Amino acid sequence: MKQHASSQNATKVLFCVIVCSLVVLLSSCVQQSRKSVQKNQTQETSQPQNSARININIATKEELAKLPAIGEEMAERIIEHRNRYGRFQRVEHILLVRGMSDKKFRSIENLITVE
């Protein structure tokens, strides 16, 4: 009876490993797909890539609040995050700010920099 229970546990563990592996694999495929879509959207925009970008490491609350989908409250959170944790190393790190969604980030990613 102990061998049967042991083999059931091994089967459960193997099943969990397979399911977790599939989840990781699928999530990486989704991320790659998102990157491709974002890259295509970026190429299609008529905005200049480097001119008039706001540096989120030095921008004031007023400058940040002018960005699409960023109001005064989110601008304050960005500054608080920057003051607490230091400079943003990449523009994508703004996603670590509480309340910054992927949708908001996509609407501003071509307008910000971390020079």
TITORKE-787305 format. One record per residue: residue number from 1; x, y, z of N, C-alpha, C in turn. Coordinates in steps of 0.02 Angstrom, whole numbers. Layout:
BEGIN
+-----+--------+--------+--------+--------+--------+--------+--------+--------+--------+
:   n :    nc1 :    nc2 :    nc3 :   cac1 :   cac2 :   cac3 :    cc1 :    cc2 :    cc3 :
+-----+--------+--------+--------+--------+--------+--------+--------+--------+--------+
: NUM :      X :      Y :      Z :      X :      Y :      Z :      X :      Y :      Z :
...
+-----+--------+--------+--------+--------+--------+--------+--------+--------+--------+
This chain:
BEGIN
+-----+--------+--------+--------+--------+--------+--------+--------+--------+--------+
:   n :    nc1 :    nc2 :    nc3 :   cac1 :   cac2 :   cac3 :    cc1 :    cc2 :    cc3 :
+-----+--------+--------+--------+--------+--------+--------+--------+--------+--------+
:   1 :     41 :    -60 :      0 :      0 :      0 :      0 :     43 :     63 :      0 :
:   2 :    101 :     61 :     35 :    145 :    119 :     38 :    176 :    133 :    -30 :
:   3 :    192 :     80 :    -69 :    220 :     91 :   -135 :    169 :    124 :   -180 :
:   4 :    107 :    105 :   -175 :     54 :    134 :   -216 :     46 :    208 :   -200 :
:   5 :     46 :    226 :   -136 :     40 :    296 :   -116 :    100 :    336 :   -139 :
:   6 :    158 :    305 :   -135 :    220 :    337 :   -157 :    219 :    351 :   -231 :
:   7 :    195 :    303 :   -271 :    192 :    313 :   -343 :    139 :    365 :   -361 :
:   8 :     85 :    369 :   -322 :     36 :    421 :   -334 :     65 :    490 :   -320 :
:   9 :    104 :    496 :   -266 :    136 :    559 :   -250 :    185 :    579 :   -305 :
:  10 :    223 :    531 :   -329 :    271 :    545 :   -383 :    235 :    567 :   -446 :
:  11 :    178 :    536 :   -460 :    139 :    555 :   -518 :    112 :    626 :   -510 :
:  12 :     89 :    643 :   -450 :     64 :    711 :   -438 :    120 :    762 :   -446 :
:  13 :    178 :    747 :   -420 :    235 :    792 :   -425 :    254 :    801 :   -499 :
:  14 :    257 :    747 :   -536 :    274 :    750 :   -607 :    222 :    792 :   -644 :
:  15 :    158 :    782 :   -629 :    105 :    820 :   -660 :    113 :    894 :   -645 :
:  16 :    128 :    911 :   -583 :    138 :    982 :   -564 :    197 :   1012 :   -601 :
:  17 :    251 :    975 :   -608 :    310 :    999 :   -645 :    293 :   1012 :   -718 :
:  18 :    255 :    967 :   -748 :    236 :    975 :   -818 :    191 :   1036 :   -826 :
:  19 :    141 :   1044 :   -782 :     96 :   1101 :   -786 :    134 :   1167 :   -777 :
:  20 :    178 :   1169 :   -727 :    217 :   1230 :   -716 :    261 :   1246 :   -776 :
:  21 :    291 :   1196 :   -805 :    333 :   1206 :   -865 :    292 :   1234 :   -922 :
:  22 :    232 :   1209 :   -931 :    189 :   1234 :   -984 :    168 :   1306 :   -972 :
:  23 :    154 :   1323 :   -910 :    135 :   1392 :   -893 :    193 :   1439 :   -909 :
:  24 :    253 :   1420 :   -889 :    312 :   1462 :   -902 :    323 :   1469 :   -977 :
:  25 :    318 :   1415 :  -1013 :    328 :   1415 :  -1086 :    276 :   1459 :  -1120 :
:  26 :    213 :   1452 :  -1101 :    160 :   1492 :  -1131 :    168 :   1566 :  -1115 :
:  27 :    187 :   1581 :  -1053 :    195 :   1652 :  -1035 :    252 :   1684 :  -1074 :
:  28 :    306 :   1647 :  -1086 :    361 :   1675 :  -1126 :    339 :   1685 :  -1198 :
:  29 :    297 :   1641 :  -1224 :    271 :   1650 :  -1292 :    228 :   1712 :  -1296 :
:  30 :    186 :   1723 :  -1245 :    143 :   1782 :  -1244 :    186 :   1845 :  -1240 :
:  31 :    238 :   1845 :  -1199 :    282 :   1903 :  -1193 :    316 :   1917 :  -1259 :
:  32 :    340 :   1866 :  -1294 :    371 :   1875 :  -1359 :    321 :   1905 :  -1408 :
:  33 :    260 :   1880 :  -1406 :    208 :   1905 :  -1450 :    194 :   1979 :  -1435 :
:  34 :    190 :   1997 :  -1371 :    179 :   2067 :  -1352 :    235 :   2111 :  -1377 :
:  35 :    297 :   2087 :  -1369 :    355 :   2126 :  -1392 :    350 :   2138 :  -1467 :
:  36 :    331 :   2087 :  -1504 :    325 :   2095 :  -1577 :    271 :   2146 :  -1594 :
:  37 :    214 :   2142 :  -1560 :    160 :   2189 :  -1573 :    182 :   2259 :  -1554 :
:  38 :    214 :   2267 :  -1496 :    237 :   2333 :  -1474 :    289 :   2360 :  -1522 :
:  39 :    333 :   2318 :  -1547 :    385 :   2340 :  -1594 :    352 :   2365 :  -1658 :
:  40 :    302 :   2328 :  -1682 :    266 :   2349 :  -1742 :    229 :   2414 :  -1731 :
:  41 :    197 :   2421 :  -1673 :    161 :   2483 :  -1658 :    209 :   2541 :  -1653 :
:  42 :    267 :   2531 :  -1624 :    317 :   2583 :  -1617 :    341 :   2605 :  -1686 :
:  43 :    352 :   2558 :  -1731 :    375 :   2575 :  -1798 :    322 :   2612 :  -1837 :
:  44 :    258 :   2600 :  -1822 :    204 :   2631 :  -1859 :    189 :   2702 :  -1835 :
:  45 :    211 :   2721 :  -1775 :    195 :   2787 :  -1750 :    234 :   2839 :  -1788 :
:  46 :    205 :   2898 :  -1793 :    238 :   2952 :  -1829 :    277 :   2997 :  -1782 :
:  47 :    279 :   2981 :  -1718 :    314 :   3022 :  -1670 :    389 :   3013 :  -1678 :
:  48 :    427 :   3067 :  -1673 :    499 :   3060 :  -1674 :    521 :   3019 :  -1614 :
:  49 :    570 :   2976 :  -1624 :    591 :   2931 :  -1572 :    630 :   2965 :  -1516 :
:  50 :    668 :   3016 :  -1529 :    711 :   3045 :  -1477 :    695 :   3117 :  -1458 :
:  51 :    655 :   3151 :  -1496 :    645 :   3222 :  -1481 :    590 :   3231 :  -1430 :
:  52 :    602 :   3278 :  -1385 :    553 :   3300 :  -1335 :    529 :   3244 :  -1288 :
:  53 :    572 :   3196 :  -1275 :    554 :   3144 :  -1226 :    565 :   3173 :  -1156 :
:  54 :    523 :   3151 :  -1109 :    529 :   3172 :  -1040 :    572 :   3122 :  -1002 :
:  55 :    624 :   3146 :   -970 :    668 :   3104 :   -930 :    633 :   3091 :   -863 :
:  56 :    611 :   3030 :   -852 :    573 :   3015 :   -791 :    616 :   3015 :   -729 :
:  57 :    681 :   3019 :   -737 :    726 :   3023 :   -679 :    735 :   3093 :   -652 :
:  58 :    717 :   3143 :   -692 :    725 :   3213 :   -669 :    662 :   3255 :   -679 :
:  59 :    611 :   3227 :   -709 :    551 :   3265 :   -725 :    514 :   3288 :   -662 :
:  60 :    484 :   3346 :   -667 :    443 :   3372 :   -612 :    374 :   3340 :   -614 :
:  61 :    337 :   3350 :   -561 :    268 :   3324 :   -557 :    226 :   3352 :   -615 :
:  62 :    235 :   3415 :   -630 :    196 :   3448 :   -683 :    213 :   3418 :   -751 :
:  63 :    277 :   3405 :   -763 :    297 :   3376 :   -827 :    269 :   3306 :   -835 :
:  64 :    273 :   3267 :   -782 :    247 :   3198 :   -785 :    172 :   3197 :   -794 :
:  65 :    137 :   3244 :   -761 :     64 :   3246 :   -764 :     39 :   3263 :   -834 :
:  66 :     81 :   3292 :   -876 :     62 :   3309 :   -944 :     61 :   3249 :   -991 :
:  67 :     92 :   3194 :   -969 :     93 :   3134 :  -1010 :     23 :   3103 :  -1015 :
:  68 :      6 :   3071 :  -1071 :    -59 :   3038 :  -1077 :    -69 :   2986 :  -1022 :
:  69 :   -128 :   2984 :   -994 :   -148 :   2935 :   -943 :   -111 :   2943 :   -877 :
:  70 :    -72 :   2996 :   -869 :    -36 :   3008 :   -806 :    -64 :   3073 :   -778 :
:  71 :    -96 :   3068 :   -722 :   -121 :   3128 :   -689 :    -74 :   3149 :   -633 :
:  72 :    -97 :   3195 :   -592 :    -55 :   3220 :   -537 :    -39 :   3164 :   -486 :
:  73 :    -88 :   3123 :   -471 :    -78 :   3069 :   -422 :    -25 :   3019 :   -446 :
:  74 :    -30 :   2998 :   -509 :     20 :   2951 :   -535 :     88 :   2985 :   -540 :
:  75 :     89 :   3048 :   -558 :    153 :   3085 :   -561 :    186 :   3086 :   -492 :
:  76 :    146 :   3096 :   -440 :    172 :   3095 :   -371 :    201 :   3025 :   -354 :
:  77 :    165 :   2973 :   -374 :    189 :   2905 :   -361 :    255 :   2891 :   -397 :
:  78 :    261 :   2916 :   -458 :    323 :   2905 :   -495 :    381 :   2939 :   -459 :
:  79 :    370 :   3000 :   -436 :    423 :   3037 :   -401 :    438 :   3004 :   -334 :
:  80 :    387 :   2981 :   -298 :    398 :   2946 :   -235 :    439 :   2883 :   -246 :
:  81 :    422 :   2845 :   -297 :    459 :   2784 :   -313 :    532 :   2800 :   -329 :
:  82 :    542 :   2851 :   -369 :    609 :   2873 :   -388 :    650 :   2894 :   -327 :
:  83 :    618 :   2931 :   -282 :    653 :   2954 :   -222 :    669 :   2896 :   -174 :
:  84 :    624 :   2848 :   -171 :    633 :   2792 :   -125 :    683 :   2740 :   -150 :
:  85 :    679 :   2723 :   -215 :    719 :   2668 :   -242 :    776 :   2691 :   -288 :
:  86 :    779 :   2754 :   -304 :    832 :   2779 :   -348 :    809 :   2784 :   -420 :
:  87 :    856 :   2801 :   -462 :    843 :   2812 :   -533 :    814 :   2750 :   -567 :
:  88 :    772 :   2762 :   -617 :    748 :   2709 :   -660 :    805 :   2692 :   -708 :
:  89 :    822 :   2629 :   -714 :    875 :   2608 :   -758 :    851 :   2600 :   -831 :
:  90 :    788 :   2581 :   -839 :    757 :   2573 :   -905 :    687 :   2602 :   -900 :
:  91 :    659 :   2624 :   -957 :    592 :   2652 :   -956 :    541 :   2601 :   -932 :
:  92 :    553 :   2537 :   -945 :    507 :   2485 :   -925 :    501 :   2479 :   -849 :
:  93 :    551 :   2503 :   -813 :    549 :   2499 :   -740 :    496 :   2543 :   -709 :
:  94 :    468 :   2588 :   -748 :    412 :   2629 :   -723 :    351 :   2585 :   -708 :
:  95 :    350 :   2525 :   -737 :    296 :   2478 :   -722 :    296 :   2455 :   -649 :
:  96 :    351 :   2466 :   -614 :    355 :   2449 :   -543 :    318 :   2498 :   -499 :
:  97 :    300 :   2555 :   -526 :    263 :   2605 :   -488 :    192 :   2581 :   -478 :
:  98 :    168 :   2585 :   -416 :    101 :   2562 :   -400 :     50 :   2599 :   -443 :
:  99 :      7 :   2562 :   -476 :    -46 :   2592 :   -518 :    -27 :   2600 :   -591 :
: 100 :     35 :   2588 :   -608 :     56 :   2593 :   -678 :     39 :   2528 :   -714 :
: 101 :     -7 :   2531 :   -759 :    -28 :   2472 :   -795 :     11 :   2466 :   -860 :
: 102 :      7 :   2408 :   -889 :     39 :   2396 :   -954 :     10 :   2443 :  -1006 :
: 103 :    -55 :   2454 :  -1003 :    -88 :   2498 :  -1051 :    -63 :   2570 :  -1044 :
: 104 :    -58 :   2594 :   -983 :    -32 :   2662 :   -972 :     40 :   2667 :   -997 :
: 105 :     80 :   2616 :   -981 :    150 :   2617 :  -1002 :    155 :   2621 :  -1078 :
: 106 :    116 :   2580 :  -1113 :    118 :   2581 :  -1186 :     99 :   2649 :  -1215 :
: 107 :     56 :   2685 :  -1180 :     36 :   2750 :  -1207 :     90 :   2804 :  -1197 :
: 108 :    138 :   2791 :  -1152 :    190 :   2842 :  -1139 :    260 :   2819 :  -1156 :
: 109 :    271 :   2756 :  -1172 :    339 :   2731 :  -1180 :    380 :   2767 :  -1233 :
: 110 :    348 :   2792 :  -1285 :    383 :   2829 :  -1337 :    393 :   2902 :  -1318 :
: 111 :    366 :   2923 :  -1262 :    371 :   2992 :  -1240 :    419 :   3002 :  -1182 :
: 112 :    445 :   2947 :  -1155 :    488 :   2952 :  -1096 :    557 :   2922 :  -1109 :
: 113 :    604 :   2943 :  -1068 :    673 :   2917 :  -1071 :    702 :   2914 :  -1002 :
: 114 :    759 :   2881 :   -995 :    794 :   2878 :   -931 :    867 :   2899 :   -939 :
: 115 :    881 :   2943 :   -985 :    949 :   2966 :  -1000 :    988 :   2983 :   -938 :
+-----+--------+--------+--------+--------+--------+--------+--------+--------+--------+
